[in-house]
Amino acid sequence: MELLGEEDYKAAMDGPCREWRERCVGQGSFPSFDGTRINYYSAIPEHAKAVVVLFHGFCEFYGKYHEMTWYLYRQGYGFYFPEMRGHGLSGGKLKEKDLVHVDDYEEYVCDMKGFYDRVVSKNSLPKILFAHSMGGAIASLYLEQYPGDFCGAVLSSPMLKLRTQGFTPGKIKALTVLVTLLHKKKKLSAGQNRFDGVNIFEKSSCQSRPRYDYMFEMRCADENYQTYGATFGWSIASFAATDRLMKNASKIQTPLAVFMAGQDHLVDPAGYQEFFSLQPKAHRYEYPTSRHEIFNADTEVRKDYYGKLFHELDEMTEGVK
């Protein structure tokens, strides 16, 4: 499959990829367990061999995955892309729309289980889960609870363990108590920032300038895409979620492939080793020079990444035939 480079990326996104989205990609929504409306996108090619359900990362939205979902479609895979509560066009936002808040990751899991049962399960094709970053933590919790829903799962830079920036377990526990007592769970967390419209490509998790600019332009143009900082509540829930998923990681029965970035400033690599000790059969791919978003790394890395990704998807699909 021919992949986009740096020079032809923007023209392809604004040209043939846009035309494909307008012609083939549908949009829908459903009320989740607590009434929060979850927005999603989907496209199923004729004679599709499987469908891929994508769980995105923190502060992300569908626009960031236009390229990846286009590739999936062209390779014969349908896709479903739900935007997590508090992200994109889904409900669950605070009045300050650039902040992401959740009380417990079980809310994400319940949203995604509702999405699977209401939408995805209606499709009879094999189903594979792709999850990036925060989506990887949600995916792990999901697979621990619902082992029969997917025939395989790809975790890309999954948030199995957060970098704590010097916060010990004791400090995190003390912070949780203090924030709760002061009713500050929905306030901007320590070390987080509000959206200010300033392009910070050099400090980002992306190594492809045109890909970063494409996403950033969408973010600047629509406040629904300006999610940027975590609340104290989200941070506390994230630490609790990674602890919980690791305690139950051995329960995952779904075939796994894990892609790891060597220059990841968000995810603690120690989490991978602990996870692999509980999931020794998981396929492992490491990219020492890549930042957190491997699918937005340099051209050489992206080519290898997509080659291995589609190999894994094909293998997982063949495994259920």
C-alpha contacts under 8 A as a table, 3 or more apart, distances in Angstrom:
res1	aa1	res2	aa2	distance
1	M	75	Q	7.76
3	L	303	K	7.15
4	L	8	D	6.27
4	L	9	Y	5.59
4	L	12	A	7.88
5	G	8	D	5.85
5	G	9	Y	5.94
5	G	299	T	6.24
6	E	9	Y	5.50
6	E	208	S	7.12
6	E	209	R	7.82
6	E	210	P	6.47
6	E	299	T	7.54
7	E	10	K	7.47
8	D	11	A	5.62
8	D	12	A	6.19
9	Y	12	A	5.26
9	Y	13	M	6.20
9	Y	210	P	6.79
9	Y	211	R	7.43
10	K	13	M	5.12
10	K	14	D	6.15
10	K	210	P	6.56
10	K	211	R	7.78
10	K	214	Y	7.19
11	A	14	D	5.22
11	A	15	G	5.75
12	A	15	G	4.92
12	A	16	P	5.51
12	A	17	C	5.79
12	A	18	R	7.86
13	M	16	P	6.61
13	M	17	C	4.86
13	M	18	R	5.84
13	M	66	H	7.74
13	M	67	E	7.43
14	D	17	C	6.50
14	D	18	R	5.42
15	G	18	R	5.43
15	G	19	E	6.22
16	P	19	E	4.97
16	P	20	W	6.08
17	C	20	W	5.02
17	C	21	R	6.22
17	C	66	H	7.57
17	C	67	E	7.58
17	C	70	W	6.82
18	R	21	R	5.08
18	R	22	E	6.18
19	E	22	E	5.19
19	E	23	R	6.10
20	W	23	R	5.10
20	W	24	C	5.68
20	W	25	V	7.28
20	W	70	W	7.83
21	R	24	C	5.38
21	R	25	V	4.81
22	E	25	V	6.24
24	C	43	A	5.95
24	C	44	I	7.97
25	V	41	Y	6.60
25	V	42	S	5.55
25	V	43	A	4.77
26	G	41	Y	5.57
26	G	42	S	5.30
26	G	43	A	6.20
27	Q	39	N	7.43
27	Q	40	Y	5.77
27	Q	41	Y	4.48
27	Q	42	S	6.47
28	G	39	N	5.92
28	G	40	Y	5.41
28	G	41	Y	6.39
29	S	37	R	6.34
29	S	38	I	5.29
29	S	39	N	4.33
29	S	40	Y	5.84
30	F	37	R	5.45
30	F	38	I	5.52
30	F	39	N	6.94
30	F	115	F	7.70
31	P	34	D	7.56
31	P	35	G	4.95
31	P	36	T	5.46
31	P	37	R	4.36
31	P	38	I	6.29
32	S	35	G	5.10
32	S	36	T	5.22
32	S	37	R	5.95
32	S	38	I	6.62
32	S	110	C	7.80
32	S	111	D	5.62
32	S	114	G	6.38
32	S	115	F	7.86
33	F	36	T	7.26
33	F	110	C	7.02
33	F	111	D	6.84
33	F	114	G	7.28
36	T	85	R	7.43
36	T	90	S	7.76
36	T	91	G	5.44
36	T	92	G	6.02
37	R	85	R	7.89
37	R	90	S	5.84
37	R	91	G	5.16
37	R	92	G	7.75
38	I	82	P	6.95
38	I	83	E	6.61
38	I	84	M	6.94
38	I	85	R	6.38
38	I	89	L	7.72
38	I	90	S	4.61
38	I	91	G	6.20
38	I	111	D	7.64
39	N	82	P	5.91
39	N	83	E	5.69
39	N	84	M	7.98
39	N	88	G	7.89
39	N	89	L	5.85
39	N	90	S	4.76
39	N	91	G	7.89
40	Y	80	Y	7.01
40	Y	81	F	5.34
40	Y	82	P	4.03
40	Y	83	E	5.80
41	Y	62	Y	7.73
41	Y	80	Y	5.82
41	Y	81	F	5.03
41	Y	82	P	6.40
42	S	78	G	7.41
42	S	79	F	5.43
42	S	80	Y	4.42
42	S	81	F	6.14
43	A	73	Y	7.45
43	A	78	G	5.54
43	A	79	F	5.65
43	A	80	Y	6.96
44	I	48	A	6.55
44	I	51	V	7.50
44	I	73	Y	7.18
44	I	77	Y	6.99
44	I	78	G	4.03
44	I	79	F	6.44
45	P	48	A	5.31
45	P	73	Y	6.23
45	P	76	G	6.35
45	P	77	Y	6.87
45	P	78	G	5.89
46	E	76	G	7.94
47	H	76	G	7.31
48	A	51	V	7.44
48	A	76	G	4.99
48	A	77	Y	5.40
48	A	78	G	6.15
48	A	125	L	7.86
49	K	76	G	6.02
49	K	77	Y	5.96
49	K	78	G	7.89
49	K	125	L	6.91
49	K	126	P	7.46
49	K	317	T	7.38
50	A	76	G	7.61
50	A	77	Y	5.35
50	A	78	G	6.27
50	A	125	L	5.12
50	A	126	P	4.78
50	A	127	K	5.93
50	A	128	I	7.43
50	A	317	T	6.55
51	V	77	Y	5.37
51	V	78	G	4.32
51	V	79	F	5.10
51	V	80	Y	7.35
51	V	125	L	6.43
51	V	126	P	6.30
51	V	127	K	5.09
51	V	128	I	6.28
52	V	77	Y	6.76
52	V	78	G	6.15
52	V	79	F	4.61
52	V	80	Y	6.32
52	V	127	K	5.91
52	V	128	I	4.79
52	V	129	L	5.64
52	V	130	F	6.56
53	V	79	F	5.65
53	V	80	Y	4.75
53	V	81	F	6.02
53	V	82	P	8.00
53	V	127	K	7.26
53	V	128	I	6.24
53	V	129	L	4.94
53	V	130	F	6.03
54	L	79	F	7.38
54	L	80	Y	6.35
54	L	81	F	5.17
54	L	82	P	7.11
54	L	129	L	6.10
54	L	130	F	4.79
54	L	131	A	5.64
55	F	81	F	7.02
55	F	82	P	7.00
55	F	83	E	7.81
55	F	84	M	7.80
55	F	129	L	7.59
55	F	130	F	6.26
55	F	131	A	4.55
55	F	132	H	6.45
55	F	135	G	4.67
55	F	136	G	7.27
55	F	138	I	7.73
55	F	139	A	7.19
56	H	60	E	6.29
56	H	61	F	7.16
56	H	83	E	7.32
56	H	84	M	7.56
56	H	131	A	5.99
56	H	132	H	5.38
56	H	133	S	7.19
56	H	134	M	6.96
56	H	135	G	4.95
57	G	60	E	5.55
57	G	131	A	7.69
57	G	132	H	5.35
57	G	133	S	4.91
57	G	134	M	4.51
57	G	135	G	4.96
57	G	136	G	7.75
58	F	133	S	7.14
58	F	134	M	5.48
58	F	135	G	7.57
59	C	87	H	6.35
59	C	100	V	7.19
59	C	225	Y	7.83
59	C	226	Q	7.73
59	C	227	T	4.98
59	C	228	Y	5.69
59	C	229	G	7.65
60	E	64	K	6.80
60	E	87	H	6.71
60	E	88	G	7.21
60	E	225	Y	7.53
60	E	227	T	7.55
61	F	64	K	5.99
61	F	65	Y	7.66
61	F	83	E	6.09
61	F	87	H	6.34
61	F	88	G	4.97
61	F	225	Y	6.72
62	Y	65	Y	5.42
62	Y	66	H	6.71
62	Y	81	F	6.96
62	Y	83	E	6.90
62	Y	88	G	7.28
63	G	66	H	5.33
63	G	215	M	6.60
63	G	218	M	7.49
64	K	67	E	7.66
64	K	215	M	5.70
65	Y	68	M	5.18
65	Y	69	T	6.02
66	H	69	T	5.47
66	H	70	W	6.10
67	E	70	W	5.17
67	E	71	Y	6.34
68	M	71	Y	5.14
68	M	72	L	6.25
69	T	72	L	4.89
69	T	73	Y	6.17
69	T	79	F	6.89
70	W	73	Y	5.22
70	W	74	R	6.22
71	Y	74	R	5.11
71	Y	75	Q	6.14
72	L	75	Q	5.17
72	L	76	G	6.49
72	L	77	Y	5.08
72	L	78	G	6.82
72	L	79	F	7.34
73	Y	76	G	5.25
73	Y	77	Y	4.95
73	Y	78	G	5.70
73	Y	79	F	7.41
74	R	77	Y	7.25
80	Y	120	V	7.52
82	P	112	M	7.94
82	P	115	F	7.78
83	E	87	H	5.88
83	E	88	G	5.94
83	E	89	L	7.07
83	E	90	S	6.01
84	M	87	H	5.39
84	M	88	G	7.62
84	M	90	S	6.61
84	M	108	Y	6.90
84	M	111	D	7.88
85	R	90	S	5.44
85	R	91	G	5.62
85	R	92	G	5.11
85	R	93	K	7.23
85	R	108	Y	7.12
85	R	111	D	7.88
86	G	90	S	6.13
86	G	91	G	5.72
86	G	92	G	4.54
86	G	93	K	4.35
86	G	94	L	7.58
86	G	100	V	5.95
86	G	101	H	6.95
87	H	90	S	5.78
87	H	91	G	7.49
87	H	92	G	7.91
87	H	93	K	7.33
87	H	100	V	7.53
87	H	224	N	7.23
87	H	225	Y	7.12
87	H	227	T	6.71
88	G	224	N	5.30
88	G	225	Y	5.30
89	L	224	N	6.14
89	L	225	Y	7.95
90	S	93	K	7.99
93	K	96	E	7.59
93	K	97	K	5.94
93	K	99	L	7.75
93	K	100	V	7.08
93	K	101	H	7.43
94	L	97	K	5.64
94	L	99	L	6.89
94	L	100	V	7.52
94	L	101	H	7.31
96	E	99	L	5.91
97	K	100	V	7.64
97	K	223	E	7.03
97	K	224	N	6.93
97	K	226	Q	6.97
97	K	227	T	6.29
98	D	194	R	6.43
98	D	195	F	6.10
98	D	223	E	7.64
98	D	226	Q	5.11
98	D	227	T	3.87
98	D	228	Y	5.20
98	D	229	G	6.41
99	L	188	L	7.05
99	L	194	R	7.29
99	L	227	T	5.57
99	L	228	Y	6.01
99	L	229	G	4.95
99	L	230	A	5.58
99	L	231	T	6.34
100	V	227	T	6.35
100	V	228	Y	7.29
100	V	229	G	6.18
100	V	230	A	4.94
100	V	231	T	6.07
100	V	234	W	6.83
101	H	186	K	6.50
101	H	230	A	6.42
101	H	231	T	5.48
101	H	232	F	7.93
101	H	233	G	6.14
101	H	234	W	4.91
102	V	105	Y	6.98
102	V	107	E	7.47
102	V	233	G	6.20
102	V	234	W	5.05
102	V	237	A	7.04
103	D	107	E	7.72
103	D	233	G	5.70
103	D	234	W	6.38
103	D	237	A	6.02
104	D	107	E	5.89
104	D	108	Y	7.83
104	D	234	W	7.61
104	D	237	A	5.04
104	D	238	S	7.82
104	D	241	A	7.64
105	Y	108	Y	5.19
105	Y	109	V	6.44
105	Y	138	I	6.95
105	Y	237	A	6.29
105	Y	238	S	7.12
105	Y	241	A	6.16
106	E	109	V	4.85
106	E	110	C	5.99
107	E	110	C	5.16
107	E	111	D	6.14
108	Y	111	D	5.05
108	Y	112	M	6.20
108	Y	138	I	6.72
109	V	112	M	5.16
109	V	113	K	6.07
109	V	138	I	6.21
109	V	139	A	7.90
109	V	141	L	7.07
109	V	142	Y	5.82
110	C	113	K	5.05
110	C	114	G	6.08
111	D	114	G	5.18
111	D	115	F	6.20
112	M	115	F	4.83
112	M	116	Y	6.06
113	K	116	Y	5.01
113	K	117	D	6.13
113	K	142	Y	7.76
114	G	117	D	5.18
114	G	118	R	5.88
115	F	118	R	5.28
115	F	119	V	5.57
115	F	120	V	6.66
116	Y	119	V	5.53
116	Y	120	V	4.58
116	Y	121	S	5.64
117	D	120	V	6.30
117	D	121	S	5.32
117	D	122	K	7.70
118	R	121	S	6.75
118	R	122	K	7.31
119	V	122	K	5.78
119	V	123	N	7.75
120	V	123	N	5.74
121	S	124	S	7.07
126	P	150	F	7.55
126	P	151	C	6.71
126	P	317	T	6.45
126	P	320	V	7.14
127	K	149	D	7.44
127	K	150	F	5.15
127	K	151	C	5.94
127	K	152	G	7.42
128	I	150	F	5.31
128	I	151	C	5.76
128	I	152	G	5.01
128	I	153	A	5.60
128	I	154	V	7.83
128	I	313	L	7.46
128	I	316	M	7.57
128	I	317	T	7.89
129	L	139	A	7.76
129	L	150	F	6.47
129	L	152	G	6.37
129	L	153	A	4.50
129	L	154	V	6.16
130	F	153	A	5.78
130	F	154	V	4.73
130	F	155	L	6.05
130	F	156	S	7.55
131	A	134	M	7.95
131	A	135	G	4.87
131	A	136	G	4.79
131	A	139	A	6.42
131	A	153	A	7.73
131	A	154	V	6.27
131	A	155	L	5.00
131	A	156	S	6.04
131	A	158	P	7.15
132	H	135	G	4.94
132	H	136	G	5.16
132	H	155	L	6.01
132	H	156	S	4.68
132	H	157	S	5.87
132	H	158	P	5.53
132	H	159	M	7.88
133	S	136	G	5.07
133	S	137	A	6.98
133	S	155	L	7.90
133	S	156	S	6.53
133	S	157	S	5.20
133	S	158	P	4.11
133	S	159	M	4.71
133	S	267	V	7.99
134	M	137	A	5.27
134	M	138	I	6.48
134	M	158	P	6.51
134	M	159	M	5.28
135	G	138	I	4.98
135	G	139	A	5.89
135	G	158	P	7.00
135	G	159	M	7.53
136	G	139	A	4.89
136	G	140	S	6.09
136	G	155	L	5.63
136	G	156	S	7.06
136	G	157	S	7.46
136	G	158	P	4.22
136	G	159	M	5.66
136	G	160	L	7.19
137	A	140	S	5.18
137	A	141	L	6.38
137	A	158	P	6.24
137	A	159	M	5.26
137	A	160	L	5.81
137	A	241	A	7.18
137	A	242	T	6.61
137	A	245	L	7.17
138	I	141	L	5.25
138	I	142	Y	6.07
139	A	142	Y	4.90
139	A	143	L	6.01
140	S	143	L	5.21
140	S	144	E	6.18
140	S	245	L	6.22
140	S	249	A	7.18
140	S	252	I	7.65
141	L	144	E	5.22
141	L	145	Q	6.52
141	L	241	A	7.91
141	L	244	R	7.88
141	L	245	L	5.46
142	Y	145	Q	5.32
142	Y	146	Y	5.90
142	Y	147	P	7.94
143	L	146	Y	5.08
143	L	147	P	5.09
143	L	149	D	7.96
143	L	252	I	5.76
143	L	253	Q	7.71
143	L	254	T	7.15
144	E	147	P	6.15
144	E	245	L	7.78
144	E	248	N	6.61
144	E	249	A	6.65
144	E	251	K	5.48
144	E	252	I	4.93
144	E	253	Q	7.86
146	Y	149	D	6.14
147	P	150	F	7.13
147	P	252	I	6.50
147	P	253	Q	6.01
147	P	254	T	6.35
148	G	151	C	7.45
148	G	254	T	7.77
150	F	153	A	7.06
150	F	254	T	6.90
151	C	254	T	6.23
151	C	255	P	6.98
151	C	316	M	6.49
151	C	317	T	7.41
151	C	319	G	7.80
151	C	320	V	6.92
152	G	254	T	5.43
152	G	255	P	4.83
152	G	256	L	6.03
152	G	313	L	7.89
152	G	316	M	5.55
152	G	317	T	7.95
153	A	254	T	6.75
153	A	255	P	6.30
153	A	256	L	5.04
153	A	257	A	6.48
154	V	256	L	5.88
154	V	257	A	4.83
154	V	258	V	5.94
154	V	259	F	7.70
154	V	309	L	7.91
154	V	312	E	7.94
155	L	158	P	5.53
155	L	256	L	7.43
155	L	257	A	6.21
155	L	258	V	4.78
155	L	259	F	6.22
156	S	258	V	5.96
156	S	259	F	4.73
156	S	260	M	6.48
156	S	294	I	7.61
157	S	258	V	7.48
157	S	259	F	5.84
157	S	260	M	5.01
157	S	261	A	6.20
157	S	267	V	7.40
157	S	292	H	6.21
157	S	293	E	7.25
157	S	294	I	7.65
158	P	258	V	7.79
158	P	260	M	7.84
158	P	267	V	7.56
159	M	162	L	6.28
159	M	242	T	7.45
159	M	267	V	5.78
160	L	242	T	5.59
160	L	245	L	7.65
160	L	246	M	7.42
160	L	267	V	7.32
160	L	268	D	7.78
160	L	271	G	5.35
160	L	272	Y	6.86
160	L	275	F	7.58
161	K	239	F	7.83
161	K	242	T	5.75
161	K	243	D	7.93
161	K	267	V	5.98
161	K	268	D	5.36
161	K	269	P	7.50
161	K	270	A	7.27
161	K	271	G	4.79
161	K	272	Y	7.88
162	L	239	F	7.22
162	L	242	T	7.72
162	L	266	L	6.38
162	L	267	V	4.88
162	L	268	D	5.31
163	R	265	H	7.49
163	R	266	L	5.83
163	R	267	V	5.50
163	R	268	D	4.85
164	T	167	F	5.10
164	T	168	T	7.31
167	F	170	G	7.88
167	F	171	K	5.68
167	F	172	I	6.14
168	T	171	K	5.14
168	T	172	I	6.22
169	P	172	I	5.07
169	P	173	K	6.18
170	G	173	K	5.14
170	G	174	A	6.21
171	K	174	A	5.02
171	K	175	L	5.98
172	I	175	L	5.02
172	I	176	T	6.10
172	I	236	I	7.66
173	K	176	T	5.10
173	K	177	V	6.43
174	A	177	V	5.23
174	A	178	L	6.23
175	L	178	L	5.06
175	L	179	V	5.93
176	T	179	V	5.31
176	T	180	T	6.07
176	T	236	I	6.57
177	V	180	T	5.23
177	V	181	L	6.17
178	L	181	L	5.18
178	L	182	L	6.15
179	V	182	L	5.18
179	V	183	H	5.93
179	V	184	K	5.04
179	V	185	K	5.94
179	V	232	F	7.29
180	T	183	H	5.05
180	T	184	K	6.37
180	T	185	K	6.39
181	L	184	K	7.86
183	H	186	K	7.80
184	K	187	K	5.27
184	K	232	F	6.95
184	K	233	G	7.92
185	K	231	T	6.33
185	K	232	F	4.82
185	K	233	G	4.31
185	K	234	W	7.83
186	K	231	T	5.31
186	K	232	F	6.29
186	K	233	G	6.00
187	K	231	T	5.14
187	K	232	F	6.10
187	K	233	G	7.90
188	L	192	Q	6.52
188	L	193	N	7.48
188	L	194	R	7.97
188	L	229	G	6.80
188	L	230	A	6.06
188	L	231	T	4.40
188	L	232	F	6.14
189	S	192	Q	5.60
189	S	229	G	7.62
189	S	230	A	5.80
189	S	231	T	4.61
189	S	232	F	4.31
189	S	233	G	7.91
189	S	235	S	7.09
190	A	232	F	7.37
192	Q	229	G	5.26
192	Q	230	A	6.29
193	N	228	Y	6.89
193	N	229	G	5.28
194	R	228	Y	6.06
194	R	229	G	5.72
195	F	198	V	7.88
195	F	226	Q	6.40
195	F	227	T	7.27
195	F	228	Y	5.59
195	F	229	G	7.48
197	G	220	C	6.22
199	N	216	F	7.35
200	I	203	K	5.55
200	I	204	S	6.17
201	F	204	S	5.00
201	F	206	C	7.07
201	F	207	Q	7.93
201	F	209	R	6.98
201	F	212	Y	6.63
201	F	213	D	7.98
204	S	207	Q	7.79
205	S	264	D	7.58
205	S	265	H	7.94
205	S	291	R	5.33
205	S	292	H	5.05
205	S	293	E	5.64
206	C	209	R	7.53
206	C	211	R	7.82
206	C	212	Y	6.37
206	C	291	R	6.39
206	C	292	H	7.11
206	C	293	E	5.67
206	C	294	I	7.84
206	C	296	N	5.34
206	C	297	A	6.11
207	Q	212	Y	7.89
207	Q	290	S	7.70
207	Q	291	R	7.00
207	Q	296	N	5.95
207	Q	297	A	4.70
207	Q	298	D	5.89
208	S	211	R	5.42
208	S	212	Y	6.28
208	S	296	N	5.67
208	S	297	A	5.87
208	S	298	D	6.03
209	R	212	Y	5.16
209	R	213	D	6.10
210	P	213	D	5.08
210	P	214	Y	6.03
211	R	214	Y	5.14
211	R	215	M	6.38
211	R	296	N	6.83
212	Y	215	M	5.33
212	Y	216	F	6.01
213	D	216	F	4.92
213	D	217	E	5.96
214	Y	217	E	5.43
214	Y	218	M	6.70
215	M	218	M	5.32
215	M	219	R	6.32
216	F	219	R	4.87
216	F	220	C	6.16
217	E	220	C	5.18
217	E	221	A	6.19
218	M	221	A	5.15
218	M	222	D	6.35
218	M	225	Y	7.04
219	R	222	D	5.66
219	R	223	E	6.87
219	R	224	N	7.72
219	R	225	Y	4.73
219	R	226	Q	5.24
220	C	223	E	7.06
220	C	225	Y	7.64
220	C	226	Q	6.92
222	D	225	Y	5.67
222	D	226	Q	6.97
223	E	226	Q	4.99
223	E	227	T	7.91
224	N	227	T	7.14
230	A	233	G	7.89
230	A	234	W	5.86
230	A	235	S	6.47
231	T	234	W	5.20
231	T	235	S	6.37
232	F	235	S	5.11
232	F	236	I	6.12
233	G	236	I	5.19
233	G	237	A	6.02
234	W	237	A	5.02
234	W	238	S	6.00
235	S	238	S	5.06
235	S	239	F	6.43
236	I	239	F	5.36
236	I	240	A	6.33
237	A	240	A	5.08
237	A	241	A	5.99
238	S	241	A	4.96
238	S	242	T	6.24
239	F	242	T	5.38
239	F	243	D	6.34
240	A	243	D	5.22
240	A	244	R	6.16
241	A	244	R	5.03
241	A	245	L	6.02
242	T	245	L	5.19
242	T	246	M	6.18
243	D	246	M	5.44
243	D	247	K	6.41
244	R	247	K	5.24
244	R	248	N	6.55
245	L	248	N	5.31
245	L	249	A	5.70
246	M	249	A	4.97
246	M	274	E	7.73
246	M	275	F	6.63
247	K	250	S	7.74
248	N	251	K	5.63
248	N	252	I	7.74
249	A	252	I	5.72
249	A	275	F	6.83
249	A	278	L	6.19
249	A	279	Q	7.15
250	S	253	Q	7.97
250	S	278	L	4.99
250	S	279	Q	6.15
252	I	279	Q	7.84
255	P	281	K	7.93
255	P	282	A	6.77
255	P	316	M	7.58
256	L	281	K	7.72
256	L	282	A	4.84
256	L	283	H	6.27
257	A	282	A	5.48
257	A	283	H	4.48
257	A	284	R	5.95
257	A	285	Y	7.76
257	A	312	E	7.19
258	V	282	A	6.87
258	V	283	H	6.07
258	V	284	R	5.03
258	V	285	Y	6.22
259	F	284	R	6.12
259	F	285	Y	4.74
259	F	286	E	5.85
259	F	287	Y	7.76
260	M	284	R	7.70
260	M	285	Y	6.10
260	M	286	E	4.65
260	M	287	Y	6.13
260	M	294	I	7.93
261	A	264	D	5.56
261	A	286	E	6.05
261	A	287	Y	5.06
261	A	288	P	6.02
261	A	289	T	7.19
261	A	290	S	5.11
261	A	291	R	5.64
261	A	292	H	5.57
261	A	293	E	7.60
261	A	294	I	6.44
262	G	286	E	6.88
262	G	287	Y	5.58
262	G	288	P	3.85
262	G	289	T	5.70
262	G	290	S	5.72
262	G	291	R	6.65
262	G	292	H	8.00
263	Q	288	P	6.47
263	Q	289	T	5.98
263	Q	290	S	5.45
263	Q	291	R	4.57
263	Q	292	H	6.76
264	D	267	V	5.97
264	D	268	D	7.82
264	D	290	S	7.38
264	D	291	R	4.94
264	D	292	H	4.66
265	H	268	D	7.76
265	H	291	R	7.52
265	H	292	H	7.06
266	L	292	H	7.13
267	V	271	G	7.96
267	V	292	H	7.88
268	D	271	G	5.87
268	D	272	Y	7.88
269	P	272	Y	5.40
269	P	273	Q	7.13
270	A	273	Q	5.43
270	A	274	E	6.55
271	G	274	E	5.25
271	G	275	F	6.03
272	Y	275	F	5.02
272	Y	276	F	6.01
273	Q	276	F	5.15
273	Q	277	S	6.23
274	E	277	S	5.21
274	E	278	L	6.73
275	F	278	L	5.24
275	F	279	Q	6.04
276	F	279	Q	4.61
276	F	280	P	4.98
276	F	281	K	7.83
276	F	282	A	6.96
277	S	280	P	5.54
279	Q	282	A	5.76
287	Y	290	S	5.55
287	Y	294	I	7.75
287	Y	301	V	7.33
290	S	293	E	7.38
290	S	294	I	5.85
290	S	297	A	5.74
290	S	298	D	7.70
290	S	301	V	7.42
291	R	294	I	6.36
291	R	297	A	6.77
293	E	296	N	5.29
293	E	297	A	6.46
294	I	297	A	4.98
294	I	301	V	7.40
294	I	302	R	6.80
294	I	305	Y	7.27
295	F	302	R	5.65
295	F	305	Y	6.99
295	F	306	Y	7.67
296	N	302	R	6.87
297	A	301	V	6.08
297	A	302	R	5.87
298	D	301	V	5.50
298	D	302	R	6.12
299	T	302	R	5.12
299	T	303	K	6.15
300	E	303	K	5.29
300	E	304	D	6.49
301	V	304	D	5.23
301	V	305	Y	5.95
302	R	305	Y	4.92
302	R	306	Y	6.05
303	K	306	Y	5.48
303	K	307	G	6.16
304	D	307	G	5.09
304	D	308	K	6.23
305	Y	308	K	5.33
305	Y	309	L	5.97
306	Y	309	L	4.81
306	Y	310	F	6.05
307	G	310	F	5.52
307	G	311	H	6.23
308	K	311	H	4.93
308	K	312	E	6.17
309	L	312	E	5.20
309	L	313	L	6.27
310	F	313	L	4.90
310	F	314	D	5.99
311	H	314	D	5.20
311	H	315	E	6.18
312	E	315	E	5.05
312	E	316	M	6.07
313	L	316	M	5.15
313	L	317	T	6.08
314	D	317	T	5.08
314	D	318	E	6.09
315	E	318	E	5.10
315	E	319	G	6.11
316	M	319	G	5.06
316	M	320	V	7.09
317	T	320	V	5.80
317	T	321	K	7.05
318	E	321	K	5.32
